[in-house]
C-alpha cells in the first residue's frame, strides 16, 4: 500500500501500489488525485536537482519558478484557442515535485486524460490546457534539454516567452509571411497546428529547396517539393533553415499524401539531425 496526500485539501489516503501512477478520488474535496509511483530501480538513485520544461506547440520552455498558460498576452505559454481562459493553468515546482494546477479556468485541465484541479507531473506527462496538449519533461540539466532540441530555440526567461508571444501576433491574420531566420520551419508548422489553420504553407529556401505543405485544421495533409512528394517531401521541408515563407489561408480539395501526424515528422527530423551531428 502507498500513502498519498491530496494536493488540493491535504487529506491522506492509502492506495494500492502501481507502476507508473494511479488516479483516485479525494473523498473530502472530490478532486481527482494523480499519484506518481517511481519505478523501483530509480528509487535508489542519488537525488539531484532536476529541471522541468514544457513542450508547447511552438517551443520548449524551461520551468524556472512558474509558467502561466493561457490566452492573455502576458502568459508565459500563449495558447491561441478560444477554449483557453486568459490565465488557464500554472506549472510550478515545490521542493522536488513538479506540479500543475488549474487557475479557475472555464474548461479545466487534464493530465494524461484524467481531469484534475492540481496534480504532480512526471516525465512525458501530457497536460491538456484549453484545447492544446502540452508535454511536460524532466531533465538533469539545461544542456540535456538543449541537446534534445538542438535546432529549436529553447526559452527560459519570462521576458523571452512574452517576446515570442508578441512575435507570433504578427502571424495571426488569415494570410501571413515572413523569414525563416525569425521562425524556422519546425516552429512554423507547430504554430500552424496550434492555431488549427487551414491553408497552404509555401517555403522557398533557394533554387533547389522549394516546397509546400497543405494543412487542414492544423493537420498536415499533403506535401510536395521539386524532388518529390509525400513523407520524404515533408521531411525535406522541415530541414529548411534559410529562406522565406508564405501561408495562404483557404480550403482546397486535395487528396492527402502524408501518412503520419506532425509529431512523427518532428521526431524523425530530430533523429536525422542527430545522425548528421554524430557524423
N, C-alpha and C positions, 0 to 999 in steps of 0.2 A: 504494500500500500504506500501511496505517496501523499504527504500532507501538502496542500496547496492553500493559497490565500487569494481571496477575491481582490483584484486591483481597484475595484470601484468602492466597496464598502468596508473591506478589511476582514470579512468573515473567513474562518478557517474550515477546510473540509479535508476528508481523506478519500482519495480516489485510487483506482487500480493503476498500477504502473503500466506505462505504454511507451513503446519505442516511437519516438518522433513527436508525439503530442496527443492530447485528448481534450475534447470540448465538453464542459459540464455547465449546468445552470447553477447560479447562486440562488439559494432558497430565500435569502433575505431581500436582495435588491433586484432579483430576476434578470441580472446581466448574464451574458454568455462569457465564460472564462476559458481562455485557451491556455492550456498547461503544456509548456515545452519540457520534454524529458530528454536530456542529453544522452547519447549512446554511451554505454558503459566504458568503451575503450577511450573515450575522451574525458571521462570524469577524473582520471588521474593525471591528466596533462597539467603542467605548471600554468597557473593563471597569469595571463599577460594582458596588457591593455589593448583591447580590440577597438577597431574603428568601424563605425556603421556608415552605410551610404545607401542612397535611394536611386534606383534606375528609373528615371522619368521617361515619358515619351520623347523628350528632346535630348536630355543629357544626364549622365550620372552626377549626383550631388553628394558630397561628403557631409555627414552629420557632425556638426560642431555646435554644441548647445542644444538648439532645437531647429526644426524646419517646419514651417507652416505651409500647408497645401490648400489651395482654393482659387476662386476666380479673381480675387482682388489683386490689383497691380502690385501691392506691397508684399504679396506672399512670396516665399522662397521657391515654392513649386507652383507655377502658374498653370491652372487647368482651364483650358478653353472649352468648357462644356456646360450647357445650361443646367445639367443635373448637379453641378458642383455649387456649393454655397460659397459666399465671399471668403469666409475663413472656415474651411471644412474640417481639417484634421491637423493634428500636431504629432510630429516624430521627435522623440527626445530620449535621453539616457538618464537612468537613475542608478548610480553605482555601476555594477557590471551588467545591468539589464538594459536592453533596448526596448522601447515601448512606443505604441501609437495610441492616440485617443481621439474620439470624436469631439468636435467643438460645438456640439449642439446643431449639427447640420440638418438640412431638410430630409436628405435621403440616406443618411447614415454611412457607415463604413463596414467592411468585412475583411477578415484575414483568412486566406486560403478557403474562401467560400463560406465562412462562418460569420454571421453578423455579430459585431462586438461594439461596445462603447469605449473599452480600453483593454489593451492586450499586449503581452510580451511578444517580441518579434525574434524569430530565429533566422538563420541564414536562408536566403532564397524564399522568404515568405512573400506571398502575393497579397498586396493590400489594395482593395478596390475602393477608390475615392472618386465620387462624382462622375461615374461612367468611365473612369480610366483605371487601368491596372498599373500599380507601381510595385516594382520588385525591390525588396529590402535585402541588402547584402551585408555581410560582416567579414572584415579582413584584418590581417595582422598589422598592416601599415598602409599609409597613403601610397607608398611606392608600389605595393601589390595591386592596388586599385588602378593606378596609372598604367601599370604594365598590362592589365587586363583590357583596358580601353585605350590602347596606345595612340590611336589616331583620332580620338574624340576628346574634345575639351572636357576636363573634369573641374567642376565648380566646388569651392569650399568656403567662400565667404558670402554673407548676405548681400554685400554690395555687388558681387558678381552675378548672383542669381537674379537680383532685381534689374540689373543692367540687361541681362538676357531677355527678361520679360519685355522690357522696353524695345529691344531689338526685334523681337518676334512680332510686336504690334505692327511693324511695317508690312508684314505678310498677311494681315487679317482681312484684306479686301478679297473680292471674288477672284481676280487675277493678280498675280504678283511676279516680280522678277528680281534678280539680284546676282551676286557674285559668290562663287564657291569659296572665296577667301574668308567671307564673313560667316557662312554656314555651309558645311560640307554636305556631300550627297547623302551620307548616312543620317546626319541630323535632320536634313531636309525631308527625307522620307518618313522619319519618325514624327516630325512635326505635322506632316500631311495626315498621317494616321491618327494622331491625337485630335486633330480638328475634324476628322471624319469627312474630308474633302472628296468631291467627285470631279475629276478633270484629268488633264494630261500635263505631265512634267517633262519638259524638253531640256536637255543639258547638252551644251557644246563646250568641250574641253580641248579643242584642237581639230585639225582636219580629219584625223582618224578616230577621234574619240567623241562621237556624237550619238545620242540615243534619246529615247523617250519611254516613259512609263505611264500607263493609264491606271488611275486609281478610281475605285467605285466605293463610296462611303468610307474612304480611308484605307481600303484594302487594295494592294497592288494586284491587278488582274492581267495586264499584258505588258510586255517589254520587248523592245527591239532596238538594234543598233545597225550600223552599216555592215557589220560582220555576221549578223545572225539575229535570232530572236529567242524568246523563252527564258528559261532559268539562266543559261550562260550569259545572255544579253543583260539581264538584270544585275548579275554579279559583276559584270564589266562596268556597268553604270555606277554601282556603289563604290567602285575603286577609283572613280574620277576624283581628283583633288584640286584641279585648277580649271578655270573657265567660268561660264555664266549659265544661268538657268532661267526658265520662264515657266510659270504654271498658269494654264488656261482652264478656268472653271467650265464645266459643261458635261452633260451625259452624252456618251457615244455608244452606238450599237456595235459592239465588238465582241468577238469570241476570245476568251482568255487563253493564254498560253503559259501561265505560271502555275506550278503545281504545289506551291507551299505558301505559308503565311510569312509576313515580313520578318518575324523573329528568326526563322530558319535562315534567311538570306543574310541577316546581320551577323549571326553566329558563324556562318560559313565564310563570310568576308573576314571576320576576325581571325578565323583559323588560317586562311590563306595568308593574311598579313603576318601571322606568327611564323609560318613556314618561310616566308620571304625574309623576315628578320633573322631567323636562325641561319639561313643560307649566307 
